[in-house]
Amino acid sequence: WSAEGRIGGTAYTQKRRDQLHLGGPGDWNWYLDFALRGVFGPIAAATRPAVEPRLIGDPDWPNTTQENVTGRLIEGYISGQIKFGSLTYGQLQRNWGPVGYPGIPVSDYAYQRQGLAITIGAGPVRLNALASDLRSEFDSTGQRVNRYLFLHRLEGKLSQRLRVAVWEASLLQGVGRALETPFANPLSLSVLANTFGINEEGNNVMIGADVHWRVARTVTGQAQLAIDDFQFTQRNLTPDRWAAAFALFGPLGSDLAWRAFYTQVSSLALRTSNPFENFTDAGIGTGRNFSDMDLIRVSLSIPVAASFVLTPELAMQRQGEGRINDPFPARNAQGVLDVPGIFIGTVEHTYRVAVGIAGASGPFEVSADAGFHHVTNDQ
């Protein structure tokens, strides 16, 4: 078992952790967290609450009622682990996607993600499933709309250099809606249960695939592709909705490392004509938090003073007017949703030159990131 406490402070020019989608005023605040972790035979347990006043005014923090002090649970879970799998209940950070950026189906972008997770397999084949109830919302008549998120992921290690996975994310919603086993079942294909099976109303199903390939000794590639609610019929009425991410990284000489990353999310991805079916929880994305955008970034990792890493970075982002919390635009007289596949309306461009540093020396830890932005068509 272990117990660990941390106390310190944060300073920032804006509140949102995403440095390319700015939001909230600049300020400085103190910070405190305390972690307890233990392993008892096959059972692992952990809790880490934090007092973090910085959250007040963060556009991605769902509680808007606090004024002075606020806290959150960074992690809190219990997990039973055996040779061929695990069963975990509670909250911890998960990111299904390329390293270093929020995954498309689920990520740690949002501050809280409770759920029940199952992992089956510890060898070349592994099945992961996650079931989580999202915060309820209210429709125009005041009725409570229940919302649930289910994720299934099957991964196979095809060789020492190549791993592939297929996955699906299902969002269910409805007044009085309860957890439904065809979607919660980790061995069920929700896309079949939804599109061809029991129910096509009140659901949004996204399917995708991941690839992790060590191309050469010095180059590793990662890719993720998602199709949101694929249209099998009347494809001319609604544009396809997709998201994708690609990363390349590796060592550079004996000390440095490099990384290149590109991602794109189409104008209508992660949302539907019914906002209750958007891939959001309390208005914050369960995986990605922004639609209608793309981003390219290149960075280096440079070791400094034995225990710190310096990370210079160049990035360019384009953001259209499609927002993840907005319903679909209105259809034209012919019933066609006439919008571009990506970049609705005026496009905001952000060019970023930045440097980060992170590391520790004894009990002292530091993490900092600062950059210069050149923005056109701001907001």
Secondary structure, 3 states (H helix, E strand, C coil): CEEEEEEEEEEECCCCCCCCCCCCCCEEEEEEEEEEEEEECCEEEEEEEEECHHHCCCCCCCCCCCCCCCEEEEEEEEEEEECCEEEEEEECCCCCCCCCCCCCCCCCCCCCCEEEEEEECCCCEEEEEEEEEEEEEECCCCCEEEEEEEEEEEEEECCCCEEEEEEEEEEEEEECCCCCHHHHCCCCCHHHHHHCCCCCCCEEEEEEEEEEEEEECCEEEEEEEEEECCCCCCCCCCCCCEEEEEEEEEEECCCEEEEEEEEEECCCCCCCCCHHHCCEECCEECCCCCCCEEEEEEEEEEEECCCEEEEEEEEEEEECCCCCCCCCCCCCCCCCCCCCCCCCCCCEEEEEEEEEEEEEECCEEEEEEEEEEEEECCC
